[in-house]
Amino acid sequence: MTAKAQAWAGGVVAGAAPVGLAVYLAVVGLEQADKWASVVGLFVALAGLAVSVAGFRRERPSSGGQSIGNSTTGGSVVQVSAPAPRAPSTGP
């Protein structure tokens, strides 16, 4: 599936979800919908926890933040770094 198709599918789902939830609320009533929302919220929270743990466990880059492996270069190589931060001025 292309990125454009995925974006459209996500938009359709994001638009249809609130409509479906409103219809469900109208059909089953507020008390029953509240109970189901609690259960669904639990599973959404658990899924979020799993995603955050998976992101935390991913391999981090080396402490230098830069690495090059199995590469060949020709000509010259220039390393670009950010300028040092300026000290705040203490003037009037």
C-alpha positions as CSV (number, residue, x, y, z in Angstrom):
1,M,0.0,0.0,0.0
2,T,1.4,3.4,-0.9
3,A,1.9,6.2,1.6
4,K,-0.9,8.2,0.1
5,A,-3.3,5.3,0.4
6,Q,-2.2,4.7,4.0
7,A,-2.8,8.4,4.8
8,W,-6.3,8.3,3.2
9,A,-7.1,5.1,5.1
10,G,-6.0,6.6,8.3
11,G,-8.1,9.7,7.6
12,V,-11.2,7.6,6.9
13,V,-10.7,5.6,10.1
14,A,-10.1,8.8,12.1
15,G,-13.2,10.4,10.7
16,A,-15.4,7.3,11.1
17,A,-14.4,6.4,14.6
18,P,-16.1,9.4,16.4
19,V,-19.3,8.8,14.3
20,G,-19.3,5.1,15.2
21,L,-18.7,5.9,18.9
22,A,-21.6,8.4,18.9
23,V,-23.9,5.9,17.4
24,Y,-22.8,3.3,19.9
25,L,-23.4,5.7,22.8
26,A,-26.9,6.5,21.5
27,V,-27.8,2.8,21.1
28,V,-26.5,1.3,24.4
29,G,-26.8,4.3,26.7
30,L,-24.3,6.2,28.7
31,E,-23.8,3.8,31.6
32,Q,-23.1,0.8,29.4
33,A,-20.9,2.8,27.1
34,D,-18.9,4.1,30.1
35,K,-18.2,0.5,31.2
36,W,-17.0,-0.4,27.7
37,A,-14.9,2.8,27.5
38,S,-13.1,1.8,30.7
39,V,-12.2,-1.6,29.3
40,V,-11.1,-0.2,25.9
41,G,-9.1,2.4,27.7
42,L,-7.3,-0.3,29.7
43,F,-6.2,-2.1,26.5
44,V,-5.2,1.2,24.8
45,A,-3.0,2.0,27.8
46,L,-1.4,-1.4,27.8
47,A,-0.7,-1.0,24.1
48,G,0.9,2.4,24.7
49,L,3.0,0.9,27.5
50,A,4.2,-1.9,25.2
51,V,5.1,0.6,22.5
52,S,7.1,2.8,24.9
53,V,9.0,-0.2,26.3
54,A,9.8,-1.4,22.8
55,G,11.1,2.1,22.0
56,F,13.1,2.2,25.2
57,R,14.7,-1.2,24.4
58,R,15.8,-0.3,20.9
59,E,19.5,-0.1,20.3
60,R,20.9,3.4,21.0
61,P,23.6,5.0,18.9
62,S,27.1,5.1,20.4
63,S,27.8,7.9,23.0
64,G,29.4,10.0,20.3
65,G,26.2,10.1,18.3
66,Q,27.9,9.4,15.0
67,S,29.1,6.3,13.4
68,I,30.2,5.1,9.9
69,G,30.6,1.5,9.0
70,N,31.6,-0.4,5.8
71,S,31.9,2.8,3.7
72,T,34.2,4.0,1.0
73,T,34.8,7.6,0.2
74,G,36.6,9.5,-2.5
75,G,37.8,13.0,-2.5
76,S,37.5,14.6,0.9
77,V,35.5,14.1,4.0
78,V,34.2,17.0,6.2
79,Q,32.7,16.6,9.6
80,V,30.0,19.2,10.3
81,S,29.3,20.1,13.9
82,A,27.0,22.6,15.6
83,P,28.6,25.9,16.8
84,A,29.2,26.3,20.5
85,P,26.4,27.9,22.4
86,R,26.8,31.6,23.2
87,A,27.0,32.8,26.8
88,P,24.0,34.9,27.8
89,S,24.7,38.6,27.7
90,T,24.7,40.4,31.1
91,G,24.3,43.9,29.6
92,P,21.5,46.4,30.5
